[in-house]
Amino acid sequence: MSTSTDPKVASLFQPLSLGGLELTNRIAMAPMTRGFSPGNVPGKDVAAYYKSRAEGGVGLIITEGTFVNHPQANGYANVPAFYGKALDGWKAVVEAVHSAGGKIAPQIWHTGPARRPGIEPDPSLPGIGPDEVVKDGQLIVRRATKQDISDIVAAFGQAASDAKRIGFDAVEIHGAHEYLIDAFLWEKTNTRDDEYGGSIENRNRLAVEVVSAVRAAVGADFPVIFRFSQWKQQDYHAKLAYSEADLARVLKPISEAGVDIFHASTRRFWEPEFAGRPETLAALTKRITGKPVITVGSIGLGYEFRGTVSQDDTDPFRNPNNVDEAAKELSAGNFDIAAVGRALLNDPHWPNKLRTGRRGDIRPFADEALATLVR
Ligand SMILES: Cc1cc2nc3c(=O)[nH]c(=O)nc-3n(C[C@H](O)[C@H](O)[C@H](O)COP(=O)(O)O)c2cc1C
């Protein structure tokens, strides 16, 4: 089962019990958007894609972002919805993963200001965000009204309730990467002067309301994961918080609203978060909230985050054995689960190969994997 024959990575293969969630190991599949759900409904190939990761030994699958039932929630072509007909597709995904002994959580998502007019389901609708954005005379992002906010909060609650009903093992709220929730959290994209803007506490309000709605919808025993990031798609060096004290002001209210597990999204899991301090974002998050934490960022990669989502990094980075470093960090108590993204794209059997000392057999990630597996 989960014991590793490679002592250097044994900590990654300890089981973990989190409330009702029993994981056979500490490796999660990171959420990765795919454009393979025509009509926004995940089909048999999507179920097979996730099933093969469960067969490959990953402890917890976090799905690609899947958008909640709000007219402006989607930002991309052919990505899956999380309402209506799509739920039948998701139920089949859950059954396929469970049949292979895996555990799975959907990543529920509102793309907010990342959406542009022209995108399904209703191409006439612009994006929606904390602030209005007009480009070349065209409204591309509408400022959310209080009614919009309460509709969106309710949509997240409904999605979480549906996740539980159709058999998912947990739910992850996408609060990262400049999508709707993060756009409210970040001072650069939120210049509102009502109770949803201004102070950290006000910018936090949407996240807190979403977590509260999700918690109310699923009850006490269903694990709720909250993913957040300092980095933004338009700025890898952005910060929500510049100190541990400010990070605590961001995370504590969100935690208290009902989060069970935080997912601290970084591009390189080993990097200290604040200058002059050794702690990573994951370690700080654990200390601040006292909750289990998922780390992520370049685990198992021979070079750092680039590919389709690259921005300013062109220098190759060589650290092929950073998975040993991840195992040590886990043993040191700096996080509880390691999420792996790109390394699992090219080799679904990455966890089992690592566990059984077959690192040499791992098919390494290459940017071409993004072209063939992700549009
Ligand atoms: C193709 C691709 C799609 C992604 N889609 C999502 C997504 O839907 N939701 C999300 O929170 N992060 C998304 N990410 C970020 C990953 O979850 C992860 O944090 C990132 O790839 C770093 O992990 P890695 O270095 O192990 O790949 C995506 C990354 C890639 C490469």
The ligand as an SDF file (V2000), in Angstrom:
LIG
                    3D

 31 33  0  0  0  0  0  0  0  0999 V2000
   -1.6450   23.6920  -17.6670 C   0  0  0  0  0  0  0  0  0  0  0  0
   -1.8770   24.1810  -16.2730 C   0  0  0  0  0  0  0  0  0  0  0  0
   -3.1720   24.4570  -15.8480 C   0  0  0  0  0  0  0  0  0  0  0  0
   -3.4090   24.9270  -14.5500 C   0  0  0  0  0  0  0  0  0  0  0  0
   -4.6980   25.1340  -14.1260 N   0  0  0  0  0  0  0  0  0  0  0  0
   -4.9460   25.4710  -12.8420 C   0  0  0  0  0  0  0  0  0  0  0  0
   -6.2760   25.5230  -12.3240 C   0  0  0  0  0  0  0  0  0  0  0  0
   -7.2790   25.2260  -13.0030 O   0  0  0  0  0  0  0  0  0  0  0  0
   -6.4370   25.8930  -11.0300 N   0  0  0  0  0  0  0  0  0  0  0  0
   -5.3810   26.2130  -10.2310 C   0  0  0  0  0  0  0  0  0  0  0  0
   -5.5780   26.5590   -9.0570 O   0  0  0  0  0  0  0  0  0  0  0  0
   -4.1040   26.1240  -10.6750 N   0  0  0  0  0  0  0  0  0  0  0  0
   -3.8610   25.7400  -11.9410 C   0  0  0  0  0  0  0  0  0  0  0  0
   -2.5700   25.5750  -12.3590 N   0  0  0  0  0  0  0  0  0  0  0  0
   -1.4610   25.6800  -11.4000 C   0  0  0  0  0  0  0  0  0  0  0  0
   -1.1390   24.2840  -10.8390 C   0  0  0  0  0  0  0  0  0  0  0  0
   -2.1670   23.8140  -10.0010 O   0  0  0  0  0  0  0  0  0  0  0  0
    0.1480   24.2700  -10.0140 C   0  0  0  0  0  0  0  0  0  0  0  0
    0.0130   25.1280   -8.9200 O   0  0  0  0  0  0  0  0  0  0  0  0
    1.3510   24.6840  -10.8420 C   0  0  0  0  0  0  0  0  0  0  0  0
    1.3950   24.0000  -12.0720 O   0  0  0  0  0  0  0  0  0  0  0  0
    2.6520   24.4340  -10.0710 C   0  0  0  0  0  0  0  0  0  0  0  0
    2.8000   23.0720   -9.8000 O   0  0  0  0  0  0  0  0  0  0  0  0
    3.8240   22.1570  -10.6760 P   0  0  0  0  0  0  0  0  0  0  0  0
    5.1100   22.9080  -10.6460 O   0  0  0  0  0  0  0  0  0  0  0  0
    3.8750   20.8570   -9.9340 O   0  0  0  0  0  0  0  0  0  0  0  0
    3.2650   22.0580  -12.0540 O   0  0  0  0  0  0  0  0  0  0  0  0
   -2.3170   25.1360  -13.6720 C   0  0  0  0  0  0  0  0  0  0  0  0
   -1.0220   24.8420  -14.1140 C   0  0  0  0  0  0  0  0  0  0  0  0
   -0.7860   24.3640  -15.3840 C   0  0  0  0  0  0  0  0  0  0  0  0
    0.6070   24.0290  -15.8010 C   0  0  0  0  0  0  0  0  0  0  0  0
  1  2  1  0
  2  3  1  0
  2 30  2  0
  3  4  2  0
  4  5  1  0
  4 28  1  0
  5  6  2  0
  6  7  1  0
  6 13  1  0
  7  8  2  0
  7  9  1  0
  9 10  1  0
 10 11  2  0
 10 12  1  0
 12 13  2  0
 13 14  1  0
 14 15  1  0
 14 28  1  0
 15 16  1  0
 16 17  1  0
 16 18  1  0
 18 19  1  0
 18 20  1  0
 20 21  1  0
 20 22  1  0
 22 23  1  0
 23 24  1  0
 24 25  2  0
 24 26  1  0
 24 27  1  0
 28 29  2  0
 29 30  1  0
 30 31  1  0
M  END
$$$$
